[in-house]
């Protein structure tokens, strides 16, 4: 019985195709390593070094809030950690928001948790986060500065307090069903 041999040209095309797929799989532009989030965002969105950055990055998400105190302008970026072989962080949202400017805006993800952004004009000084087990964690916040906070993964209730110990509601919550 005679074996079917593959045409050498077809074999080269197949190898090149596999190589291109492998390179694009392991080198996706929207996948950014943890330590590179701030620098990558500054480069991609042309955010100057004169803008400050309130940020928090953990093994689930990356939350960055760039702001310019002299103009009171801001831009927030929200990243989700990729699981699996590729790793890195993927940009989910990047914009400005009136809710962030004048209050507090949340982004909730079914499997990842929730992030809060604010320019902190309402002077939040503390967050009390209650878990599914009923434990309360107090997260201190600098009442004079903007913030980007990733809430604990099992948070079920969040109460924000301003400098006068008054409760402050979250202005808007965006819910993402799957991510």
Wavefront OBJ file of the C-alpha trace (Angstrom):
o trace
v 0.000 0.000 0.000
v 1.263 3.406 -0.918
v 1.305 6.304 1.619
v -0.090 9.654 0.613
v 2.633 12.285 0.893
v 1.746 15.909 1.511
v 2.927 18.395 -1.057
v 5.992 20.234 0.392
v 4.463 23.600 -0.522
v 1.195 22.733 1.259
v 3.173 21.593 4.293
v 5.016 24.944 4.433
v 1.739 26.844 4.195
v 0.315 24.739 7.015
v 3.382 25.389 9.238
v 3.258 29.128 8.544
v -0.454 29.202 9.371
v 0.129 27.362 12.655
v 2.996 29.709 13.525
v 0.869 32.811 12.875
v -1.953 31.390 15.021
v 0.453 30.573 17.862
v 2.035 34.043 17.786
v -1.338 35.805 17.799
v -2.604 33.528 20.593
v 0.329 34.193 22.924
v 0.879 37.825 21.984
v -2.595 39.427 22.086
v -2.422 43.231 22.239
v -5.317 43.480 24.672
v -3.564 41.233 27.181
v -1.425 43.310 29.534
v 0.693 42.096 32.435
v -0.100 43.344 35.955
v 2.893 45.655 36.305
v 2.311 47.203 32.901
v -1.310 48.387 33.295
v -0.627 52.005 34.222
v 2.169 52.488 31.707
v 0.202 50.760 28.909
v -2.845 52.939 29.630
v -0.774 56.131 29.609
v 0.725 55.202 26.236
v -2.476 53.979 24.602
v -4.622 56.941 25.704
v -1.864 59.585 25.635
v -2.203 60.338 29.351
v 0.658 62.549 30.468
v 2.818 61.970 33.512
v 1.324 65.158 35.004
v -1.965 63.274 35.574
v -2.186 61.400 38.861
v -3.485 57.830 39.057
v -5.641 56.251 41.737
v -5.461 52.510 41.181
v -5.965 49.094 42.613
v -4.971 45.852 40.916
v -5.573 42.346 42.202
v -5.828 38.815 40.793
v -9.349 39.530 39.438
v -9.365 43.076 38.084
v -7.417 46.256 37.541
v -9.039 49.643 38.255
v -7.251 52.837 37.230
v -8.567 56.390 37.567
v -6.349 59.004 35.946
v -7.063 62.602 36.872
v -5.677 66.096 36.498
v -6.226 68.159 39.627
v -5.718 71.473 37.819
v -8.541 70.846 35.327
v -10.556 68.312 37.352
v -10.584 66.067 34.253
v -10.464 62.281 34.526
v -10.398 59.010 32.608
v -11.070 55.598 34.126
v -9.933 52.227 32.840
v -11.275 48.884 33.979
v -9.445 45.635 33.261
v -10.463 42.028 33.881
v -7.851 39.362 34.600
v -7.761 36.648 31.963
v -7.657 33.113 33.242
v -6.053 30.241 31.420
v -2.986 30.166 29.218
v -2.944 33.769 28.076
v -3.123 35.428 31.494
v -2.737 39.175 31.633
v -5.498 41.759 31.823
v -8.069 42.666 29.200
v -9.526 46.171 28.921
v -13.291 46.147 29.498
v -14.147 49.827 29.806
v -12.367 53.155 29.333
v -14.127 56.497 29.457
v -15.083 59.506 31.534
v -18.279 59.647 33.559
v -20.440 62.294 35.203
v -21.186 59.753 37.938
v -17.477 59.464 38.706
v -17.025 63.221 38.462
v -19.829 64.126 40.884
v -20.470 60.914 42.863
v -19.550 57.228 42.852
v -19.867 54.764 39.983
v -19.696 50.991 40.334
v -18.970 48.219 37.855
v -20.188 44.796 38.966
v -19.127 41.520 37.362
v -20.959 38.285 38.081
v -17.847 36.162 38.609
v -15.241 38.792 39.521
v -16.827 41.221 41.977
v -17.221 44.981 41.899
v -15.122 48.122 41.397
v -15.948 51.641 42.607
v -14.572 54.819 40.998
v -14.956 58.389 42.227
v -13.271 61.776 41.989
v -14.427 61.906 45.616
v -16.130 65.274 45.519
v -18.553 63.811 48.093
v -15.556 63.144 50.394
v -16.000 59.442 51.111
v -13.732 58.491 54.018
v -14.773 54.893 54.668
v -16.438 51.883 53.099
v -17.996 49.119 55.150
v -18.236 45.931 53.146
v -20.224 42.976 54.451
v -19.420 39.489 53.146
v -21.768 36.586 52.450
v -20.720 35.146 55.797
v -21.778 38.352 57.616
v -18.273 39.661 58.324
v -17.773 43.419 57.879
v -14.530 44.830 56.510
v -13.758 48.521 56.843
v -11.909 50.040 53.894
v -10.480 53.487 54.706
v -10.448 56.065 51.902
v -8.669 59.402 51.717
v -11.604 61.847 51.755
v -9.599 64.459 49.856
v -8.527 62.344 46.868
v -10.093 60.356 44.016
v -10.253 56.582 44.377
v -10.477 53.321 42.467
v -11.360 50.444 44.805
v -11.858 46.767 44.057
v -14.283 45.398 46.615
v -13.674 42.017 48.251
v -14.863 39.101 46.119
v -17.668 37.914 48.396
v -19.136 41.365 49.172
v -22.919 41.449 49.509
v -23.470 44.878 51.057
v -21.485 48.108 50.721
v -22.134 51.237 52.779
v -20.143 54.410 52.109
v -19.628 57.154 54.690
v -18.498 60.733 54.145
v -16.445 62.932 56.486
v -19.572 63.821 58.495
v -20.392 60.112 59.019
v -23.424 60.335 56.719
v -24.227 57.455 54.386
v -23.605 58.247 50.734
v -25.319 56.183 48.016
v -23.507 54.806 44.996
v -24.681 57.027 42.115
v -24.736 54.361 39.415
v -23.910 50.651 39.117
v -23.199 49.015 35.768
v -23.793 45.253 35.832
v -21.993 42.871 33.491
v -23.638 39.452 33.443
v -20.728 37.503 31.998
v -17.055 38.322 31.770
l 1 2 3 4 5 6 7 8 9 10 11 12 13 14 15 16 17 18 19 20 21 22 23 24 25 26 27 28 29 30 31 32 33 34 35 36 37 38 39 40 41 42 43 44 45 46 47 48 49 50 51 52 53 54 55 56 57 58 59 60 61 62 63 64 65 66 67 68 69 70 71 72 73 74 75 76 77 78 79 80 81 82 83 84 85 86 87 88 89 90 91 92 93 94 95 96 97 98 99 100 101 102 103 104 105 106 107 108 109 110 111 112 113 114 115 116 117 118 119 120 121 122 123 124 125 126 127 128 129 130 131 132 133 134 135 136 137 138 139 140 141 142 143 144 145 146 147 148 149 150 151 152 153 154 155 156 157 158 159 160 161 162 163 164 165 166 167 168 169 170 171 172 173 174 175 176 177 178 179
